[in-house]
Amino acid sequence: MSRLRLHLGSAVLLAAALLASDGALAASAEKGKAAFVKNGCWQCHGFQGQGGVAGAKLAPEPIPEEAFVAFVRTTNRAMPSYSEAVLSNDDLADIHAYLASIPKPPDPKSIPLLNTP
């Protein structure tokens, strides 16, 4: 019986450690918003990633994180590329989490004022 308790206790501790480490590694939308502003992304892409004259629409529904990181690191278009020394992989993951957290706007058909003759 004590052996079962020892195994059960070990399993609980292991599960807690794994959950804690996942939380520490998870990207943060809050940190991503701060990085988005700090690094000037908003100047071309708008504060909510809606896009503008100089920058593409990034949100809602951003491209997959791997493609996002690859583009930011290697772009040769109007947007400068950002090395890991300038924008870390953690920062990019956080920025992607921020962009993914931005909700879709309401359907125009659901806005009464836009549907009156």
KASUL-V149529 format. One record per residue. N is the residue number from 0. SS is DSSP state (2 for helix, 1 for strand, 0 for the rest). OMEGA is omega in radians with two decimals (999 if undefined). D_CENTER is the distance of its C-alpha to the mean C-alpha in Angstrom with 1 decimal. Layout:
N:SS:OMEGA:D_CENTER  N:SS:OMEGA:D_CENTER
This chain:
0:0:3.14:46.8  1:2:3.09:45.6  2:2:3.09:44.1  3:2:3.11:42.1  4:2:3.13:40.8  5:2:3.12:39.9  6:2:3.13:37.9  7:2:3.10:36.3  8:2:3.11:35.5  9:2:3.13:34.0  10:2:3.12:31.8  11:2:3.11:30.5  12:2:3.11:29.8  13:2:3.12:28.1  14:2:3.13:25.9  15:2:3.12:25.0  16:2:3.12:24.2  17:2:3.11:21.9  18:2:3.13:20.1  19:2:-3.13:19.8  20:2:3.08:18.5  21:2:3.13:15.8  22:2:-3.13:14.7  23:2:-3.10:14.9  24:2:-3.09:12.9  25:0:3.10:10.0  26:0:-3.08:6.6  27:0:3.10:6.9  28:2:3.14:5.5  29:2:3.09:9.0  30:2:3.14:9.0  31:2:3.10:6.1  32:2:3.12:8.4  33:2:3.13:11.3  34:2:3.12:10.5  35:2:3.13:9.9  36:2:-3.08:13.3  37:2:-3.08:15.0  38:0:3.03:14.6  39:0:3.14:15.8  40:0:-3.09:13.2  41:2:-3.06:14.3  42:2:3.12:17.8  43:2:-3.02:17.5  44:2:-3.10:14.6  45:0:-3.08:15.3  46:0:3.13:13.7  47:0:3.11:11.9  48:0:-3.06:11.2  49:0:-3.14:14.4  50:0:-3.13:16.1  51:0:-3.11:19.5  52:0:-3.04:22.6  53:0:-3.05:21.2  54:0:-3.13:17.6  55:0:3.03:16.3  56:0:-3.13:14.4  57:0:-3.06:10.6  58:0:-0.09:10.0  59:0:-3.13:10.6  60:0:3.11:10.2  61:0:3.08:8.5  62:0:3.12:10.4  63:0:-3.05:9.9  64:2:-3.12:7.9  65:2:3.12:11.5  66:2:3.12:12.7  67:2:-3.13:10.0  68:2:-3.14:10.9  69:2:-3.14:14.5  70:2:-3.11:14.7  71:2:-3.10:13.5  72:2:-2.95:16.0  73:2:-3.07:18.9  74:0:3.06:19.0  75:0:-3.13:22.5  76:0:-3.12:22.2  77:0:3.11:22.3  78:0:3.09:18.9  79:0:3.04:19.7  80:0:-3.12:18.2  81:0:3.11:16.6  82:0:3.13:18.0  83:0:3.10:16.6  84:0:-3.14:19.1  85:0:-3.09:17.5  86:0:-3.04:13.8  87:0:3.07:13.3  88:2:3.09:11.4  89:2:3.10:10.0  90:2:3.13:8.9  91:2:3.09:7.4  92:2:3.11:5.5  93:2:3.11:4.6  94:2:3.11:4.3  95:2:3.10:2.5  96:2:3.09:1.4  97:2:-3.13:3.9  98:2:3.12:5.0  99:2:-3.12:5.2  100:2:-3.11:6.8  101:0:-3.10:9.2  102:0:3.04:12.4  103:0:3.05:14.8  104:0:3.12:17.8  105:0:3.07:21.0  106:0:-3.14:23.4  107:2:3.13:26.0  108:2:3.14:28.7  109:2:-3.13:27.7  110:0:-3.05:28.4  111:2:-3.09:32.2  112:2:-3.14:32.8  113:2:-3.07:31.5  114:2:3.08:33.8  115:0:-3.12:37.1  116:0:999:39.8
